[in-house]
């Protein structure tokens, strides 16, 4: 039997997830950080913890940092270095928290690695 293409595997996993009542949030593809690298990413629940922490942490840090800058920090004349440090710390905390969450959910649903997943 020929190996499955990435798209076929995604389709099989989405059907499997629906059958096993795995929430749709776990079947999404984290393209935000990796689209420029040209990689075909698995659903987020199959990503390595460092990939989850990095992609979600960086996106959170940028979004939260900009929001805080314009809503609060700018008016308080907070130094830029402190703003950047706070955004990085918040992003790291969020990214690592989400990596732990997805790892526990992967274990809860009894999922293997993406390479081993057969459906």
C-alpha distance (Angstrom), angle and dihedral (degrees) to the residues before:
residue distance angle dihedral
X1 . . .
X2 3.80 . .
X3 3.80 117.1 .
X4 3.79 115.9 -98.6
X5 3.78 120.2 -104.0
X6 3.79 118.6 -122.1
X7 3.82 91.8 -106.0
X8 3.82 92.1 50.4
X9 3.79 90.8 50.2
X10 3.82 90.9 50.0
X11 3.82 90.4 51.2
X12 3.82 91.2 48.8
X13 3.80 91.9 48.8
X14 3.81 93.1 49.4
X15 3.82 90.2 52.8
X16 3.81 90.2 45.5
X17 3.82 91.1 48.9
X18 3.79 91.7 50.5
X19 3.80 91.0 49.5
X20 3.84 92.6 48.4
X21 3.83 92.2 42.9
X22 3.81 93.1 -118.0
X23 3.84 108.0 165.9
X24 3.81 116.2 -102.8
X25 3.81 90.5 -122.1
X26 3.80 88.3 71.7
X27 3.79 93.0 53.7
X28 3.81 95.7 57.5
X29 3.78 120.4 111.2
X30 3.83 115.5 -124.3
X31 3.80 97.7 -134.4
X32 3.79 98.8 149.6
X33 3.80 97.0 87.2
X34 3.78 101.2 25.3
X35 3.80 103.2 42.8
X36 3.79 92.1 92.0
X37 3.81 92.0 50.0
X38 3.80 90.8 61.2
X39 3.79 92.5 -129.2
X40 3.78 124.1 145.8
X41 3.77 103.0 -128.4
X42 3.79 124.6 -155.7
X43 3.81 121.3 -131.3
X44 3.79 109.6 -65.9
X45 3.81 94.3 -106.1
X46 3.83 88.5 63.8
X47 3.81 95.7 48.4
X48 3.77 119.9 108.8
X49 3.81 114.2 -100.3
X50 3.81 92.3 -112.3
X51 3.82 90.3 53.8
X52 3.80 91.3 51.6
X53 3.81 93.1 45.0
X54 3.79 92.2 48.0
X55 3.80 99.3 44.4
X56 3.80 97.8 41.2
X57 3.81 94.3 36.1
X58 3.80 95.2 52.1
X59 3.80 92.9 45.5
X60 3.80 91.5 48.3
X61 3.82 92.9 46.2
X62 3.80 92.9 52.0
X63 3.81 95.5 44.5
X64 3.80 96.4 41.9
X65 3.79 93.0 41.8
X66 3.80 93.2 52.5
X67 3.80 92.4 44.8
X68 3.81 92.2 50.2
X69 3.79 91.6 45.2
X70 3.80 93.7 56.0
X71 3.81 97.5 35.7
X72 3.78 101.4 42.4
X73 3.77 123.3 -12.8
X74 3.80 97.3 59.0
X75 3.80 92.2 57.9
X76 3.80 91.3 48.5
X77 3.83 92.0 51.3
X78 3.79 90.3 -124.5
X79 3.83 111.7 179.9
X80 3.81 114.5 -102.6
X81 3.81 91.5 -126.9
X82 3.80 90.1 58.0
X83 3.81 91.1 46.5
X84 3.80 91.7 51.9
X85 3.82 91.7 45.9
X86 3.80 91.9 50.2
X87 3.81 92.0 48.1
X88 3.82 91.7 49.2
X89 3.81 91.9 49.2
X90 3.81 92.2 47.7
X91 3.81 91.1 47.3
X92 3.80 92.0 49.0
X93 3.81 92.0 49.0
X94 3.80 91.9 47.7
X95 3.82 93.6 44.3
X96 3.80 94.6 49.6
X97 3.81 91.6 44.4
X98 3.79 91.0 53.0
X99 3.81 91.9 45.9
X100 3.81 89.7 54.8
X101 3.80 91.0 45.8
X102 3.81 94.0 51.5
X103 3.80 91.4 45.1
X104 3.82 91.5 54.2
X105 3.81 91.4 46.2
X106 3.80 90.8 50.1
X107 3.80 88.9 53.4
X108 3.83 91.4 45.0
X109 3.81 91.4 56.5
X110 3.80 92.9 42.5
X111 3.80 94.9 -121.4
X112 3.79 123.0 165.0
X113 3.78 127.2 -154.2
X114 3.82 119.9 -57.9
X115 3.80 90.6 -110.4
X116 3.82 91.1 54.7
X117 3.81 96.5 42.6
X118 3.80 111.8 113.4
X119 3.80 101.3 162.2
